[in-house]
Amino acid sequence: MAKKKTKEDAKTVKTKTNPAKTGKPQQPCSVGVVGSGSFATAIVKMLTENCKMVHWHVRNEFVKGAIELRGHNPTYLTSVSFNTKNLNITTDINALVAACDVIVLATPSIYLAQTIEKMTCDYADKIFISAIKGIVPEHNDVVAHYLKEKFDIGFRNQAVIAGPCHAEEVAMERLSYLTIATVEEEVAQKLDQLFTSRFIKVNNSTDILGNEYSAILKNIYAVGAGIASGLGYGDNFIAVFVTNAIREMETFLEGVYEAPRDVNESAYLGDLLVTAYSLFSRNRNLGNLIGKGYTVKSAIQSMNMVAEGYYAADSIYNTAKEKNISTPIIDTIYGILYEDKNPEKQFKKLTAKLT
């Protein structure tokens, strides 16, 4: 394992003052959101706090018409009410990208490629923010690499949103924290202005890949926490499970992308905790069904939202094997999800490896 990083080494800075709250003039910035699921809807809600107009790309004309007519997403976070005068809703990805300086990608990872590979307009100098906590399956890679390799969008024009930040709590305007990772200070300041509000606080980081990988890993570990709960393991075991998971996450991150970071910060440990324990967590809920005896297929079909941890487990497992990284927890979850191994037997074996 690489040398431990200290907090002093980590390139993370606290939220900068939001000019929107101090009376200082903001630079004009047009922002759009791609996606119409729960987290995309939550992000639109965040942005409408500071932006007079938010551009919103949704999946089809039905969703577009429903929001324009009633001011609500008809399927996800239906309690959130929008002033439609503040929204420009479209099903045309090129129209949205052409109109915006900042584009937030918030679709499930399995739908990303089919959505933005229709993009033919000029996107040079645009800022693309990934709020997608999963692997792009067609390319078996994280969104940051996909954008760079497929669209030649460099890291200076990218950012990553990390949690802990459940969409459902944003809908209720409960105080939540975002970590936004970007290598450009000017971009960080612009995104602070867009997202900071009375119920959203923002921290900054330069660890783009570390934040993205940790957001993916915590979904896999949350599936495992759910399986344990479904099998009847209690809080004592799950606390040990999560403790081992954060250590395994650190080992994996150092193996794939060594950089100054402190995994005890909110974007890493905090996001893992809320995803592993919260009843809002779709990944925990998927695991819970599997632990209670559902087949993997039937558990997935019973959910109306995408559990990113299922799709990510395959890619992360293979990456760990290719790089010779020891990941006993991920190995266990992969075996249950993809090799039809018995959850009870696999977790009994895992208990001997945890400390």
C-alpha positions in Angstrom: 0.0 0.0 0.0 1.2 3.5 -0.8 2.3 5.8 2.0 -0.6 7.2 4.0 -1.6 10.8 3.2 -2.2 13.3 5.9 -4.9 16.0 6.0 -2.2 18.5 5.4 -1.2 16.8 2.2 -4.8 16.5 0.9 -5.7 19.1 -1.8 -9.1 19.8 -0.4 -10.3 23.3 0.5 -13.4 24.4 2.3 -16.3 26.2 0.5 -15.5 29.7 -0.7 -17.8 32.5 -0.1 -20.8 32.4 -2.5 -21.0 35.8 -4.2 -24.8 35.2 -4.7 -25.1 35.5 -0.9 -22.8 38.5 -0.4 -24.2 40.9 -3.0 -21.2 40.6 -5.2 -21.9 40.3 -8.9 -21.8 36.8 -10.5 -20.4 36.0 -13.9 -23.2 35.1 -16.2 -23.4 31.4 -16.5 -25.9 29.2 -18.3 -26.4 25.7 -16.8 -28.1 22.6 -17.9 -28.9 19.2 -16.4 -29.0 15.9 -18.4 -31.3 13.3 -16.8 -34.8 13.1 -15.3 -34.3 10.6 -12.4 -34.3 11.4 -8.7 -30.8 12.9 -8.5 -31.1 14.9 -11.7 -34.4 16.3 -10.3 -32.6 17.2 -7.0 -29.8 18.9 -8.9 -32.3 21.0 -10.8 -33.9 22.0 -7.5 -30.4 23.0 -6.2 -29.7 25.1 -9.2 -33.0 26.9 -9.3 -32.0 28.4 -5.9 -29.4 30.6 -7.7 -30.2 30.5 -11.4 -32.9 32.5 -13.1 -33.1 29.8 -15.8 -32.1 26.1 -15.7 -32.0 24.1 -18.9 -33.2 20.5 -18.4 -32.8 17.6 -20.8 -35.4 14.8 -20.1 -35.9 11.4 -21.6 -39.1 11.9 -23.6 -41.9 14.2 -24.5 -44.2 12.7 -21.9 -41.9 13.7 -19.1 -41.3 17.1 -20.7 -45.0 17.8 -21.0 -45.8 16.6 -17.5 -43.3 18.9 -15.9 -44.4 21.9 -18.1 -48.0 21.3 -17.2 -47.9 20.5 -13.5 -44.4 21.7 -12.4 -43.5 18.3 -11.0 -41.4 15.4 -12.3 -44.2 12.8 -12.9 -42.0 9.8 -11.7 -39.2 10.9 -9.4 -39.3 13.3 -6.4 -42.8 14.1 -7.2 -43.1 16.3 -4.1 -40.7 18.9 -5.6 -42.5 21.8 -7.1 -40.9 23.9 -9.8 -41.7 27.3 -11.2 -41.7 26.4 -14.9 -40.8 29.9 -15.8 -37.4 29.1 -14.5 -37.0 25.9 -16.6 -36.3 25.4 -20.3 -37.1 21.7 -20.8 -36.0 19.8 -23.9 -35.5 16.3 -25.3 -32.8 17.5 -27.7 -29.3 17.0 -26.2 -27.7 19.3 -28.8 -30.2 22.2 -28.0 -29.2 21.9 -24.3 -25.5 21.7 -24.8 -25.5 24.6 -27.3 -27.4 26.8 -24.8 -25.2 26.1 -21.8 -21.8 26.9 -20.4 -22.0 24.2 -17.7 -23.6 20.8 -18.3 -24.4 18.4 -15.4 -24.6 14.8 -16.4 -27.0 13.0 -14.1 -28.4 10.1 -16.0 -27.9 6.5 -14.8 -24.5 5.3 -16.2 -26.2 2.6 -18.3 -28.0 5.4 -20.3 -25.2 7.9 -20.6 -23.6 6.8 -23.8 -26.9 6.5 -25.8 -27.8 10.1 -24.6 -24.7 12.1 -25.2 -23.2 10.2 -28.1 -26.0 12.0 -30.1 -24.1 15.2 -29.3 -22.9 16.8 -32.6 -22.9 20.5 -31.6 -19.7 22.4 -30.6 -18.9 21.7 -27.0 -15.4 23.2 -26.8 -14.8 25.2 -23.7 -18.0 23.8 -22.0 -17.7 22.5 -18.5 -19.1 18.9 -18.0 -19.9 17.8 -14.4 -20.5 14.2 -13.7 -23.1 13.4 -11.1 -23.1 9.8 -12.2 -21.9 7.4 -9.6 -21.3 4.4 -11.9 -19.3 2.8 -14.7 -20.1 3.5 -18.4 -20.8 -0.1 -19.3 -20.1 0.1 -23.1 -16.6 1.4 -22.3 -16.0 -0.3 -19.0 -14.6 2.9 -17.5 -15.4 5.9 -15.3 -17.2 8.9 -16.7 -14.0 11.1 -16.5 -12.0 8.8 -18.7 -15.0 8.2 -21.1 -15.4 12.0 -21.6 -11.7 12.4 -22.2 -11.3 9.5 -24.6 -14.6 9.6 -26.5 -15.1 13.4 -26.7 -11.6 14.8 -26.0 -12.9 16.7 -23.0 -9.9 17.3 -20.8 -9.9 17.3 -17.0 -9.7 21.1 -17.0 -13.2 21.1 -18.4 -14.5 18.4 -16.1 -15.8 18.2 -12.5 -17.3 15.5 -10.4 -20.0 15.8 -7.8 -19.7 13.6 -4.7 -21.9 13.3 -1.6 -23.1 12.5 0.9 -26.2 13.9 -0.6 -29.4 11.8 -1.0 -31.8 13.2 -3.5 -34.8 12.6 -1.1 -33.2 14.9 1.6 -32.5 17.6 -1.0 -36.2 17.4 -1.9 -37.1 18.0 1.8 -34.5 20.9 2.0 -32.6 19.1 4.7 -29.0 20.5 5.0 -26.7 18.5 2.7 -23.1 18.7 1.7 -21.6 18.3 -1.8 -17.9 17.9 -2.6 -17.2 19.2 -6.1 -13.9 18.0 -7.5 -12.1 20.0 -10.3 -8.5 20.9 -11.1 -9.3 24.4 -12.1 -9.8 27.0 -9.3 -11.9 29.3 -11.6 -14.2 26.4 -12.3 -14.5 25.6 -8.6 -15.5 29.2 -7.8 -18.1 29.2 -10.6 -19.6 25.9 -9.4 -19.7 27.1 -5.8 -21.8 30.0 -7.0 -24.2 27.7 -8.8 -24.7 25.1 -6.0 -24.3 26.8 -2.6 -27.6 27.7 -1.0 -29.5 27.8 2.3 -29.7 24.0 2.4 -26.6 23.0 0.3 -23.0 23.5 1.4 -20.1 22.9 -0.9 -16.5 21.7 -0.3 -13.9 21.6 -3.1 -11.4 18.9 -4.1 -8.9 18.4 -6.9 -9.2 14.6 -6.7 -11.4 14.1 -9.7 -10.7 10.4 -10.2 -10.6 9.6 -6.5 -13.9 11.2 -5.9 -15.5 9.4 -8.9 -14.1 6.0 -8.0 -15.1 6.4 -4.3 -18.7 7.3 -5.4 -18.7 4.1 -7.4 -17.2 1.9 -4.7 -19.5 3.0 -2.0 -22.5 1.8 -4.0 -21.0 -1.7 -4.2 -20.3 -1.7 -0.5 -23.9 -0.5 0.2 -25.2 -3.5 -1.7 -23.1 -5.6 0.6 -24.4 -3.8 3.7 -27.9 -4.5 2.5 -27.2 -8.2 1.9 -25.9 -8.4 5.4 -29.0 -6.7 6.8 -31.2 -9.0 4.8 -29.4 -12.1 6.1 -30.0 -10.9 9.7 -26.7 -9.5 10.6 -27.0 -6.6 13.1 -25.6 -3.2 13.6 -22.5 -4.5 15.3 -21.5 -6.5 12.2 -22.4 -3.8 9.7 -20.2 -1.3 11.6 -17.3 -3.7 11.2 -18.2 -4.3 7.6 -18.2 -0.5 6.8 -14.9 0.0 8.7 -13.3 -2.7 6.6 -14.9 -1.3 3.5 -13.3 2.2 3.9 -9.9 0.6 4.3 -10.5 -1.5 1.2 -11.6 1.6 -0.6 -8.4 3.3 0.3 -6.4 0.4 -0.9 -8.3 0.3 -4.2 -7.9 4.1 -4.8 -4.2 4.0 -4.1 -3.9 1.1 -6.5 -5.7 2.8 -9.5 -4.8 6.4 -8.9 -2.4 7.5 -6.2 -3.0 11.1 -5.1 -3.0 13.2 -1.9 -6.4 12.4 -0.3 -7.8 11.7 3.1 -10.5 8.9 2.9 -12.0 10.1 6.2 -13.4 13.2 4.5 -17.1 13.5 3.6 -16.7 12.7 -0.1 -15.2 9.3 0.8 -16.2 8.0 4.2 -19.3 10.3 4.6 -20.8 9.1 1.3 -20.0 5.5 2.2 -21.8 5.8 5.5 -25.0 7.4 4.2 -25.2 4.9 1.3 -24.6 1.9 3.5 -27.0 2.9 6.3 -29.8 5.0 4.9 -33.2 3.6 4.0 -33.1 6.0 1.0 -30.2 4.0 -0.4 -31.3 2.1 -3.5 -28.1 0.0 -3.4 -28.7 -1.0 0.2 -32.3 -1.8 -0.7 -31.2 -4.0 -3.6 -28.8 -5.9 -1.3 -31.4 -6.3 1.4 -33.8 -8.0 -1.1 -31.0 -10.4 -2.1 -30.2 -11.1 1.5 -33.8 -11.9 2.1 -33.9 -14.5 -0.6 -34.7 -12.7 -3.8 -32.7 -13.7 -6.9 -30.5 -11.0 -8.2 -32.7 -10.7 -11.3 -35.9 -10.5 -9.4 -34.5 -8.0 -6.9 -33.4 -5.7 -9.8 -36.8 -6.0 -11.5 -38.6 -5.1 -8.3 -37.0 -1.7 -8.1 -38.1 1.3 -10.1 -34.7 3.0 -9.9 -31.2 1.9 -11.1 -28.9 0.5 -8.4 -25.5 1.5 -9.8 -23.6 -0.8 -7.4 -24.8 -3.9 -9.4 -23.4 -2.7 -12.7 -20.2 -1.3 -11.1 -19.3 -4.5 -9.3 -18.4 -6.3 -12.5 -16.0 -3.6 -13.7 -14.4 -2.9 -10.3 -13.9 -6.6 -9.6 -12.0 -7.0 -12.9 -10.0 -3.8 -12.4 -8.9 -5.0 -9.0 -7.8 -8.4 -10.5 -6.0 -6.7 -13.4 -4.1 -4.5 -11.0 -3.6 -7.2 -8.3 -5.4 -5.2 -5.6 -6.7 -7.2 -2.7 -10.5 -6.6 -2.3 -12.1 -9.4 -0.3 -15.4 -7.5 0.2 -15.8 -6.6 -3.5 -14.9 -10.3 -4.4 -17.7 -11.5 -2.1 -20.3 -9.1 -3.5 -19.2 -9.9 -7.1 -19.6 -13.6 -6.4 -23.1 -13.2 -5.2 -24.2 -10.8 -8.0 -22.5 -12.4 -11.0 -21.6 -16.0 -10.1 -24.8 -17.0 -8.3 -23.0 -17.8 -5.1 -25.0 -18.3 -2.0 -25.2 -15.1 0.0 -25.3 -16.8 3.4 -22.3 -19.0 2.7 -20.3 -16.1 1.2 -20.9 -13.8 4.1 -20.0 -16.5 6.6 -16.6 -16.8 4.8 -16.2 -13.0 4.7 -16.7 -12.7 8.5 -13.4 -14.6 8.9 -11.5 -11.9 6.9 -12.9 -8.8 8.6 -11.2 -7.2 11.6 
